[in-house]
Amino acid sequence: MRIIDLRSDTATRPSEAMRRFMAYAPVGDEQIREDPTVNELQETTAALLGKEAALFLPSTTMANQIAFKVLTNPGDEILIEATAHPVHFEAGGLAFHSGLMVHPIEGEHGLFRPEQVEAAIRPDNPHHCRTTCLSIENTHNMGGGTIWPLDLLLAVCRAGKKHGLKLHLDGSRLLNAAVATGIPAGEYAAPFDAVALCFTKGLGAPVGSCLAGSKEIIEEARRYKHLFGGAMRQAGIIAAGALYALRHNVDRLAEDHANAQKLAQGLADIPGIDIDPRHVETNLVFFNVAKTGLTPAEISRRLREEHGVLILPTLGSGRMRAVTHLDINAEDIDIALQAIKKVVIS
Ligand SMILES: *Cc1c(COP(=O)(O)O)cnc(C)c1O
C-alpha cells in the first residue's frame, strides 16, 4: 500500500538531485564563519528577506527562541496570538529561555487588529510587567495557513512600533504567503526586527532555518546560537539542502496550494465534514469531523490502517489537519478523498 502522508509538510524527503548537491557542497567550520555554503545560504536568505544579515540554525524553534531572547528581557511580556506556534509547540521556551510573560491575543484565523495590540499594551507602571515584543505568524499555522493581508500586517506592526515594541515574524511558511499572493517576502518582512524562515516545511530541505535581521541583532543572535548549543561545524552539508530548496522549490509551492484547494473542495462535498474552502489559502487544510459521529482519532486510525492515508487530529475539538507538500501530487489527493469518504460514510 502506498503511504500518502498528509500529516505535515515536514514529511518531505530530499530528492536525488538535492542529495547530490548536499554531498558535494563546499564546507568549512561554520563556528568561525568559514563554511562557504552556510555563508552563501545566509547571504541569499538575508537578500530574500530584505535584511542586512541572516544566521543559519538547526530549527525554526531555535530561530524563534533566539529572536525572543535577543528582543526581550526576563520579566517582559510578549504579545502573541493565542494559538501561535511558540505558545503551544515550543515546550514552554518563552518562559524557560527568556523568562517571558505571554499575553495571548485572540485572533480570527490567526489574524488580529491594531486596536487589539494597543489594548493589550500595559501602562508604564511599577505594578505591571513591561510589554516589549510583538510576534506575528505568517502564514498562520493553527489559523489555517492564513495569509496576513499586507495592509493589516503593516497596521498591526505600526501599532506595536508606536509603543516601542520589538517585532518578530515567525515566517516558517512565509514563502507560501509570497507565492500565493505574488507579494515579495521582503515586503512582508520589512517592518520586523527579526524574521524566522524554515527550510524544512514546504521547501523540502531535510534540516535548517534562518533568522534574519539587522547586523546588530544577528551578531547578538550568534552569541545565543552558541549559548543554546546550536553552533555547528561543517554545516554546509545541510545548508546546501536549504540553498537547493531556495533555488528549486519556491515557485512550485503553488502546486501545493492547488492540491490543498482540491482537497478542501472534495472534503466540503462529504456529508458530516465541515470546511469552508475559502479559508484554505495555502497548503494547510483544517476540517471538522464532529458531525460524522466519529472522533478524529478514530478517523485517523482507520485512514492509516485501512488506506495508508496519514492525517492527524489537531488542537480544537473535532478538528483534523491535512497538509500538502512536495511529495504529494493531485492523484494522491483523489486517493485520500476516496479513503476519507469510505471511512466517514460507512
Ligand atoms: C514548524 C513551525 C515552527 C518550528 O519549526 P521547527 O523547524 O520544527 O522547529 C515554528 N513556527 C511555525 C509556525 C511552524 O509551523
PDBQT file of the ligand as one rigid body, heavy atoms in Angstrom, charges set to zero:
ROOT
HETATM    1  C1  LIG A 401       7.051  24.160  12.240  1.00  0.00    +0.000 C 
HETATM    2  C2  LIG A 401       6.891  25.510  12.808  1.00  0.00    +0.000 A 
HETATM    3  C3  LIG A 401       7.862  26.040  13.677  1.00  0.00    +0.000 A 
HETATM    4  C4  LIG A 401       9.023  25.242  14.206  1.00  0.00    +0.000 C 
HETATM    5  O1  LIG A 401       9.833  24.719  13.239  1.00  0.00    +0.000 OA
HETATM    6  P1  LIG A 401      10.873  23.547  13.576  1.00  0.00    +0.000 P 
HETATM    7  O2  LIG A 401      11.868  23.685  12.481  1.00  0.00    +0.000 OA
HETATM    8  O3  LIG A 401      10.082  22.294  13.550  1.00  0.00    +0.000 OA
HETATM    9  O4  LIG A 401      11.465  23.811  14.915  1.00  0.00    +0.000 OA
HETATM   10  C5  LIG A 401       7.681  27.332  14.129  1.00  0.00    +0.000 A 
HETATM   11  N1  LIG A 401       6.619  28.065  13.750  1.00  0.00    +0.000 NA
HETATM   12  C6  LIG A 401       5.662  27.590  12.916  1.00  0.00    +0.000 A 
HETATM   13  C7  LIG A 401       4.525  28.466  12.512  1.00  0.00    +0.000 C 
HETATM   14  C8  LIG A 401       5.761  26.288  12.426  1.00  0.00    +0.000 A 
HETATM   15  O5  LIG A 401       4.806  25.813  11.630  1.00  0.00    +0.000 OA
ENDROOT
TORSDOF 0
